[in-house]
């Protein structure tokens, strides 16, 4: 996923893997007698498609972070636990997971903050759709705040409603600042600055 730009990866997923009639995944399901899945035409399946593609794109970051956190755990701890008679499961639950917890809190929070404003995947994969039946709002079933603001400001459905789009942008800014402040406080940045 890191070797290919995200824009190209998303297009490959959209047109090559998740296309309803010609996509590789639906063809594979068809070999086993499954019906084609409407990946971008159904509200639920469009959300599943976004999660799949986002997992694919985020896997290298999480793998790199996990491997670096695992390599930071001293081998002496495992050797001491083995001498004390700890099983492999006890070593995982008593050493590995607690040591990874401190590294993973900022990683998970930064990943959440990144995905909170991940406009690219929504716009390129589903354009925020499919539309919600019987609803006249510019927000569709897979829109996040930033894509909803874009649709409100620049799409035909939004009719260039810059006032509501500006209100959405302010909400995004306030939430992003709040998430960042929470992330900094959990990571201990504010404690270091006070000293």
N, C-alpha and C positions, 0 to 999 in steps of 0.2 A: 504493500500500500504506500510506502514512502518513496518507492522508486518511480512511481507514476504520479503526476500531479492530480490533486483531488478532483479537479474539474473533469479530467479525462476518466478517472475511476468512476465518478458518479454517472457519467454518460454511458460507460460500459455497463454498469449495473442497470441503468434505466432502459437502454435500447437492446442490450445483448442478453442480460440475465432475467430481467423482471418484466419484459414485454408479455402481455397477456397471451397473444397467439403464437408468437415466434420466439419467446424467451427460452433460454436454456433450462431454467428451473422448471417451467411448466412442461417442457418436452420431457424432462427427466421424470416428473410426476406422471405424465401420460404413459410412459413405459410401464409403470406399475399400476395402471388403471385409474389414476387420479384425475380429477377434473382440473382444468386450468384455473389458477388463482388470479383474481382481478387485482393485481398488486397495486395499481394506481387508480383504480376505478371504485374501490370500496373503501369506506372510512377506516375500518379496522385494518385491512390488509395494507393500506397506504402507510399507516403508522408502523406496522410490522416491517414494511420495506425500509422505512427511514431508520428504524432501529438496526436492522441487518447491515445496511450500508454504513451507518455511523459506527457500529462495532468493528466492521472491516477497516474503516479509516482510522479508528482510534487504537486498534490492536498494537501497532508498533510502539506507540508512545507508552502504553501500559506495560508492554513486555519489557521495554528498555528500563522503565522506572522500577519494575519488579526485579529484574536481574541486577540492577545496580543496588537496590535495597538489600537483596539477598547476599550480594558479594560483600556488603558492609558488615554482615554479622560475623563476629570472630569465630573461627573454627574451634578455639579453646573451649567455648561454651558447650559445643556438641561433644567434645572429647570428655569434658568433666561430667556431663550428663550421662554419657555412656559408661564411664567408670562407676558412677553412682547407681547404675542399673536401670536407667530410664529407657523405655522402649522408643521406637521411632515415632510412634504417635504422640507419646509424651514429650518428645523433643520438639515436634511440630507445634503442639498446643502450648508448651511451656517456654519455648525459646523463639521459634520462627515467627509465629503469629503475633506475639507481643512486640517483637522487634520491628516487624513490618507495619504494625499499627501506627507508630509514630511517623513513619515515612509516608504512609498512604493517606493520612488525613489531608495534608496539603495537596497531594496529587489528585485525590478525588474532588476536592473543592475547586481546584483550578480547572479540572476537566468539566465540572458542572458549570463553572463560569464561562468557559469557552463555548460549550454547547448551548448555553442559555441564549447566546446571540449568534448561533450558527446559521446564518442566512443562506450560505451556499448550498447546503444539502437540501434545504426545503425548496429553494427557488429552482435548483437544477433538477431535482428528482420529481417533485410533485406540483411545483408552483403553488403550494399551499392547499391544493385540492385533494380530493374531490369536494365539490360544493356540498354543503349541508342542505338536505331537502327542506324546502319551505322556509328558508332563512334568507333574508335580503341583505344581511350584513356583509361587509367585505371580508370578514374573517371566515376562512374555510376550515375543513376538518383537520388539516395538518399544519396550519399556520402557527407560528410562534409570534411573540410580540413584534419582533423586528420585521418579519415578513408581512404581518398584518398591517403594520405602519407603512411599509412599501406599497402594498396593494391599495391602501386607502389613499396614499398620496399620488401614485403614478399609474394605477390601472384604470381601465374604463369603468369598472364597477365602482371604484372610489370616487370617480368624477373629480379628480384633483382636489380632494378635500384636505387641504393643507393644515387646517386648524385641528381636526381630530388626529391627523397624522403627527402633528407636533406634540399633542398631548400624549400619544402613545410613545413617542421618542423620549419625552420627559420621564414617563413611567419606567422605560427601559434604563435610562440613565440612573434614576434613583435606585432601582433594583440592582444594577451592576455595581454601583458604589457600595450598597449594603452588603452584597456578596463578597466584594473585595475586602471590605473592612472586617467582615467575619473571618475570611480566609487569613488575613494578616494577624488577627487576634489569636486564632487557633495556632498559627505558625510561630507565634511568640515575637513577631516583629516589633509590636508596641512595647513589650517588656524590655527588649534590647535597646530601644531608643531612649527609654527613661533612664537607663543606667549610665 
